[in-house]
Amino acid sequence: MKTVKIIGVPEHFNLPWHLAIEEGAFQERGIDLQWTDIPEGTGKMCNMLEHGETDLAIILTEGIVKSITEGNPVKIVQEYIATPLLWGVHVGDKSDFKVLSDLEGTTAAISRFGSGSHLMAYVQAQNEGWDANKLQFNVINNLDGAVQSLTEGSADYFMWEHFTTKPLVDQGIFKRLGDCPTPWPCFMLVATQKFLEEQSDILGHITEVINLYTSEFKGIPSIDRTLANRYGQKLEDIQEWMAITEWSQKQLPIKTLENVQNTLLELSLIPKKLSADHFLV
């Protein structure tokens, strides 16, 4: 039995992995796939990949592209989610902010630098016509930290996946002022260079299994109810999310990678562009 470590956020996107693990689909191939939830998100996962603390990750596209550009020895194995991520722009329920334009010049809560909440704040600023050089940040680690920060006022707004934060909006903890979708497919399956060099045959089995699960995922009877129950979501919210979400079984197109790099370069988040072979398996 080969042990393989994989990390990802504790969100509904990743249920196919958990089902495959629980049903023994990887064990049948002689693989002990050990999943660890990383609530801090992409910035933390980039750090873990760089330090060899995991073999694989399901990670945000913009975060891993930036990290690879900075020398992280990781490559994109394939797309995992082919559709954009819908980032909700949230403020504390008791705040005086009413529209997105009110947030210009205020402080964004981010899980950590290099995370999606950090990088998407720049995309949001670009969309709104703000000066991205004037963005201010407060590192809050995770969703619980964001609740505390926005409630206490140490940060003014927080960007996180729309449906993950929907219960906090429903409970009157956050107000959502708008949404900011990623301009590209949102989640990638990535592997460390070391794992690619030493375990490429194992990786082939892993992708075969997960691609089978994701291709059939939406057809599982009552999967919407399963998702709602496991992730504490309302059924109608899960149904809305599933309608705009598609899993992928193919590599990230070079043209899309170009778009990600162009955007990050334009926002001064990377110093230069690299050729596709630096990023893709």
N, C-alpha and C positions, 0 to 999 in steps of 0.2 A: 504493500500500500504506500503510495507516494503522498506526502503531506504538502499541500499547497495553501498558502495564506492569501486571502482576498479581503479587501476593505471597501466600504461604501457608506453612504448616509443611511440613517434609519428611516427611510421614506418608502412610500408605496411603489415607486418605480422599481424597486429591487425585489419585490415579492417573487418573481420567477426564479431568482437564485435560491431563495429560501425553500420554495416548493421543491426544487430539484434536489437540494441537499436533504430535506426531510424525507423525500421519497426514495433516497438512496441511488439516484441516477448517476452520481459521480463515483460512488463506491463500487457500482457495477463495473466501472472502468478501472478500478484499482486506485482511485484517487480519494484521499481524505481532504476535502475542500473545507478549510476552516474560515468561516466568515466572521469579521469583526465590524460592528457598527462604529462609525466615527461621526458623532453628532457635531463636531467642530467644522466639518466640511472639507472643502477642496484644499485650502491652505495647509491644514494639518496633514491631509493625505499626501500632498506633494512632498512634505518633509519626511514622512514615513517611507515613501518610495525611494527618496534620495538616500536615506540611511539604511536601506535594506531591511526594513521592518515588516515588509509585505512583499509578495510576488506580483500580485495583481490588484487593480483598483477599478471601481466604477466611479468616474470622476468627471467634473465639468470641463467641457471642451476648452473654453478660454483660459481656465486656470492651468491646465496641463500644457497647452501650447506655450503659454508664457514661461512655465517652469522648464520645459525642454529647451526653449531658447536661452535660458539662463544656465544650461549645462546639466540639468537633471537627466541621468542616463536611463531614460524611459522611452518606450515607443507605443504608439496607438495601434492596437491589434485590430480593432474595428469599431464602428459605431455601436452604441447600445440603444440609445433613444434617438430616433431620426428626426423628431420634431423639436421645435423650440421649447425652452423652459419659460413659463410665465412667472416672472418675478413681481410679486406684489410690493408696492411701496407703502410702508406702514408708518404711522405715528402713534404716540400714546393717545388713548381714548379721551383723556382730559386736556390734550393739547389744543392750542388755538389754531393750528394749521388746518386749512380747509381744502386747498387745491395744491397741485404739484408745484406751481410757481412760487408758493409761499416758502418752499424749502431751499430756494437759492441762497447760498451763503451760510447754510446751517451745517450741523455736524451729523454725519452718517455713522450709525453703529455698524461695525463689520466683525465677522467672526475672527478673521486675522488678515494680515496683508497677503495678497496673492490669492485670496479666496474669491468665490463668485460674488459675494456681497460687496467686496471691495472693487473688483473689476467692473461689475455691472453698474456701480455708482457712476463710473466714467461714461458708460454707454448712455445711462439715463441723463447725465449732464449734457452730453452731446445732443441727445434727442430734444432736450428742453432749451438748447442754445445758451447754456451756462458756461462760464469759464472753468474748465476742468482743472486748471492749475490752482484754483482757489478752494477745491474740495477739502473738507476737514473730516477726520475719522476718529472714532473711539473704538478700540478693540474690546469686544464683549464675549468672545469665545464660542458661544452657542446661543440657541434660542432662549434658554432661560436667562442668559446674560442680557439678551436684547430686551426681554420683558422688564428686567430690573432697570436697565439703562434708560429706556423710554419712559418708564414710570417715574423714575427719580429725576429725569431731565439732564443726565450726563451726555446724552445724545438726542438728536431730534427726529431722525427717521431711520428706518431699517428695511432693507430689501431682502426678501426670502421667498421661497417658492409659494405661490398663491394658495394652493390647496393645503399645504402643510400648516400654514398660518391661519387658515380660515376659521378653525375652532376658536382661536384667540380673538378674532374679529367678532365672531358670534357671541363670545362671552363678554364683550365690551372692554377687553384689555387693550386691543389695537383698533385703530381706524385705518382703513385702506383708502389712500387717495387716488390710486391708479395702478396700472400694471405696465411692466416693461418686458416684453418678450425678447429672448436672445435672438440675434439675427442669424442663427445657425443651429444645427442639431445639438442637443444640450449635453448628453452624457456619452462618454467613450469608455470602452474597455481597454485598459492599458496594462503593460507588463514591463518589469525592469529588464534592462539589457542582459543582466546576469541570468535571469530566468529564461529569456529567449535563447540564450546561447546554450544553456544546460538542459532545458526541459521543453524544447519546441514540440516534441512528440506528445507530451502531456498536454500542452496548450491546445493542440489540435483536438484532443478528446474533449477538453473543457468547452471549447467554442462549439463543437458539434452538439453537445448536450444543451447548452444554454440557448443556442439558436433554435433548437427544436422546441424548447419550452416557450421562448418568446413568440415564435411563429404561431403557436397554438393557444397562447395565453388568453386572448380575448374570447376564445370560444369555450373556455371552461365554464360549465354550468354554475350560475350564481357567483361568478368571480367578483362581481361588483359588491355583493353582500360580504363576501370574504374579506375584500379589501377594506370596506367600511368598518367591519368589526375589528380587524387586526390593527388598523391605524387610527381608530377613534374618529372616523369621519362620518358625515351624513351621507346617506346613500345617494341623494341627488347630486352632491358635490363630487363624489367618486364617478358617477355616471357622466357628469360634465367633463371631468378630467380625462376619463377614458376616451371620450369622443374626440379630444384634441391631441391624443398621445399615440404615437406609433413606435413600436420596437423595431430594431434594425438587425439585419444579419449580414451586412456588407461593410466594406471598408469606407472610411471617410473620403469623399471625392477630393481630389487635389484642388479643384476650383473652390470648394468650400473652405479648405485649409487656407488657401490664398486670401479669402475674404476675412477669415479670423485674424490672420497675420496683418493684413492691411489695416483692419480696424484697430488692433492693438498698437500698431506702429503710429497710426494717425493720432491716437490718444497718448502717445509717448510712454506706453506701458512696456514696450520692448525696444531695444536699441537698434535692431535690424531684423530683416527677414532671412530665413534659412530655406534651403531647398527641401522638397517634400521628403526626401530619403532620411532627413534628420528626424522626422516625426513618425512616419508610417512604416509598418512591418512590410 
